Each structure stands twice: as structure tokens, then as C-alpha cells.
Amino acid sequence: MSCLLFANDEESNTKINIDELFERNQSKEMRQLSIFNKILNRIHKRITFTSRFKPKDQHIWFTVPEYIFGEPIYDNGDCIGFLFKKLEENGFNVRYVHPNTMFITWNHWIPSYVRQKVKKETGMVIDERGNIISKKEDADDNNLNNGIFNDNRSNKDTNQNGQKQQREYTSVSEYKPTGNLIYNKDMFEKLEKKVSFQP
């Protein structure tokens, strides 16, 4: 700016529309966002290609281009930040390698069919990263008849006053065997003959 007034300077009482000052900035940001989304789409295509044709490779390396032919120049740092945020929101693990390379992996992801199988077999609900969301309650808690059976048990253990009854146990030293075994003597004799190979 100059301290001097020129002959072509006009005196005006009009106001400046401040919104016009932001329109150019908004259109520039919209073009940048469009470029960022195109690069994100390239990454998604590369991930899809890798998962189809190299299923054992569950990662990719992606170099963010410094410029794209036919597109206006964009801020590379903003682009990498945008891509990083969008990929992490999508569930990928992303690492940045200076100056413009990204390592993207999805090997930590547990597919939905595996999660359903784990839930069916163990009763534990896990999320896509393997974190336990909820554990299976005790088998008694899941049983609908649980209240009925527990109430009966508690009634047997308590007397009319609501106090627990003491159970009477006999000591092992006082035990006297009756001789009624599950297996009879003939079975033991046959087993001895087979083991000793006697006819």
C-alpha cells in the first residue's frame, strides 16, 4: 500500500461483500478435497486388487503423488493427513513413512464369519479387532429354569426361620464298606486271565 493518493482513485461509499473473499478459498478447498478423494479411491482399488490376486498379502505400500497431471497443485501434508484419517476410520492400520509413503494393512481384522463362529462356540462376542465385547454368562444364568431350581436348593438348605441348616457329614474313619462293588468277582477273574494270558 502506498501513502499517496492517485488521480484514478475513486471515492466510494460502497461496502465490500466479505462472502466474496471466502468464495475463492472455498472453491480451492473443494478442488483439493476432490483430488484427495481421487487418491483415496486409488488406494481402495489397490487394496481390492491386492486382496483378490494376492490373498496372503494383507498389506500395501502406497506412495502419495506430489502432484497429479491435469490437476491443480495440492498440499501433500494435508492429503496424507486426510488419507490417514479416512483409512483408519475404515478399519485399516496405517503407518506413515517420510516423505510421502504409507503402509496400509488389514491383517488385524477378524472377518464376520470368524466372529460368528467364535460366538457360537465360546459364547464370547468380539469386535473386528479381536477385543472382547461381552463374555458368555455362566451356563446357569442362561438357563430359563434357573430361578426355579435355585429357589428349590435354597429352600432345602434353609429352615422355617430362614437360617441355613447345618448338614451332617460322617468322617472317613467311620466309613464301613458294604462289599457291593460295581464289578463282580467273575469280571475281575476274566480280566486277570486276559492280562496274564492264561487259558
C-alpha positions in Angstrom: 0.0 0.0 0.0 1.1 3.5 -0.7 0.7 6.6 1.3 -0.1 8.6 -1.8 -3.4 9.1 -3.5 -3.5 8.8 -7.2 -5.7 10.6 -9.7 -7.6 7.5 -10.6 -8.5 6.6 -7.0 -12.3 7.0 -6.6 -14.2 8.0 -3.6 -16.9 5.4 -2.9 -19.2 4.8 0.0 -20.0 1.2 -1.1 -19.4 -1.8 1.2 -17.2 -4.9 0.4 -19.0 -8.2 0.4 -17.0 -10.3 2.8 -18.5 -13.5 1.4 -16.8 -12.9 -1.9 -13.5 -13.0 -0.1 -14.2 -16.6 1.0 -15.6 -17.9 -2.2 -12.2 -18.3 -3.9 -10.9 -20.1 -0.8 -13.9 -22.4 -0.7 -13.6 -23.3 -4.4 -9.9 -24.1 -3.9 -10.6 -26.3 -0.8 -13.3 -28.1 -2.8 -10.9 -28.8 -5.6 -8.3 -30.1 -3.1 -10.9 -32.3 -1.4 -11.9 -33.7 -4.9 -8.2 -34.6 -5.5 -7.9 -36.2 -2.1 -10.9 -38.4 -2.7 -9.4 -39.4 -6.1 -6.2 -40.5 -4.4 -8.3 -42.3 -1.7 -10.1 -44.1 -4.5 -6.8 -45.2 -6.0 -5.8 -46.7 -2.6 -9.1 -48.5 -2.3 -8.6 -50.0 -5.8 -5.1 -51.1 -4.9 -6.3 -52.7 -1.7 -9.1 -54.5 -3.6 -6.7 -55.7 -6.2 -4.2 -57.0 -3.6 -6.9 -58.8 -1.6 -8.2 -60.6 -4.8 -5.0 -61.6 -6.5 -2.6 -61.9 -3.6 -4.8 -63.0 -0.7 -1.8 -63.9 1.6 -0.5 -60.3 1.3 -2.7 -58.3 3.7 -0.9 -55.0 3.3 0.2 -52.5 0.7 2.7 -49.7 0.3 1.3 -46.6 -1.3 3.3 -43.5 -2.3 1.2 -40.4 -2.3 2.0 -38.5 -5.5 3.4 -35.0 -5.1 1.2 -33.8 -8.0 -1.2 -35.3 -10.5 -1.1 -34.3 -14.1 -4.1 -32.2 -15.1 -5.0 -31.3 -11.5 -4.0 -28.2 -9.6 -1.2 -28.4 -7.1 -2.3 -29.5 -3.6 -0.8 -29.6 -0.2 0.8 -33.0 0.2 0.8 -32.9 4.0 -3.0 -32.2 4.1 -3.5 -35.0 1.6 -1.6 -37.5 3.7 -3.5 -36.4 6.9 -6.8 -36.8 5.1 -5.9 -40.3 3.7 -4.6 -41.4 7.1 -7.9 -40.3 8.9 -10.2 -41.9 6.3 -8.3 -45.2 6.2 -8.2 -45.5 9.9 -12.0 -44.7 10.1 -12.4 -47.6 7.6 -10.6 -50.0 10.0 -7.1 -50.2 8.4 -3.9 -49.9 10.3 -1.9 -47.1 8.7 1.7 -46.1 9.2 3.4 -43.1 7.6 7.0 -43.3 6.2 8.6 -40.0 5.5 8.4 -38.2 3.0 5.2 -39.5 1.3 4.8 -43.3 1.7 2.0 -45.0 3.6 2.0 -48.6 4.9 -1.6 -49.9 5.0 -2.5 -53.2 6.5 -5.7 -55.1 7.3 -4.2 -58.3 8.8 -5.5 -57.5 12.3 -9.1 -57.6 11.0 -11.3 -60.5 12.1 -13.9 -61.3 9.5 -17.5 -61.5 10.5 -17.8 -65.3 9.8 -15.0 -66.0 12.2 -16.6 -63.7 14.8 -19.9 -65.6 14.5 -18.1 -68.9 14.8 -16.3 -67.8 18.0 -19.6 -66.5 19.4 -21.3 -69.8 18.6 -18.5 -72.0 20.1 -17.4 -69.9 23.1 -20.3 -67.5 23.6 -18.0 -64.6 23.6 -18.8 -61.6 21.4 -15.7 -60.0 19.9 -15.3 -57.0 17.7 -13.5 -56.9 14.4 -10.1 -56.2 16.1 -10.4 -59.2 18.5 -11.4 -57.2 21.6 -13.9 -59.0 23.8 -17.2 -57.0 23.9 -19.1 -59.4 26.2 -18.4 -62.7 27.8 -20.7 -65.7 28.0 -22.6 -65.7 31.3 -22.5 -68.8 33.4 -24.5 -71.7 31.9 -26.9 -71.4 34.9 -27.6 -67.8 34.2 -28.6 -68.5 30.6 -31.0 -71.3 31.6 -34.6 -70.1 31.8 -35.4 -72.7 34.5 -32.5 -71.5 36.6 -34.7 -69.5 39.1 -36.9 -72.5 39.8 -34.0 -74.8 40.5 -32.0 -72.4 42.6 -35.1 -71.5 44.7 -35.6 -75.2 45.5 -32.0 -75.6 46.5 -32.1 -72.6 48.7 -35.3 -73.8 50.3 -33.7 -77.2 51.2 -30.8 -75.5 52.8 -32.8 -73.1 54.9 -35.2 -73.9 57.7 -38.5 -72.2 58.6 -36.8 -69.3 60.3 -34.7 -68.5 57.1 -31.5 -69.7 58.7 -29.2 -72.2 57.0 -29.3 -75.7 58.3 -26.1 -77.5 59.2 -25.5 -80.6 57.1 -24.3 -83.7 58.9 -21.3 -85.4 57.5 -19.7 -88.7 58.5 -16.0 -88.8 58.8 -13.9 -91.1 56.6 -12.5 -93.1 59.5 -16.1 -94.2 60.5 -16.9 -95.5 57.0 -17.6 -99.2 56.7 -17.7 -100.7 53.2 -20.7 -102.9 52.3 -18.9 -105.0 49.7 -21.4 -104.2 47.0 -18.9 -103.3 44.2 -19.9 -102.2 40.7 -18.0 -105.1 39.2 -18.4 -108.7 40.4 -15.6 -111.2 41.1 -16.1 -113.1 37.8 -15.2 -110.0 35.8 -12.0 -109.5 37.8 -11.0 -113.1 37.2 -11.6 -112.8 33.4 -9.6 -109.7 33.4 -6.7 -111.3 35.2 -6.7 -114.2 32.8 -6.6 -111.9 29.8 -3.7 -109.8 31.3 -1.7 -112.9 32.3 -2.5 -114.7 29.1 -3.7 -117.9 30.9 -6.3 -120.1 29.2 
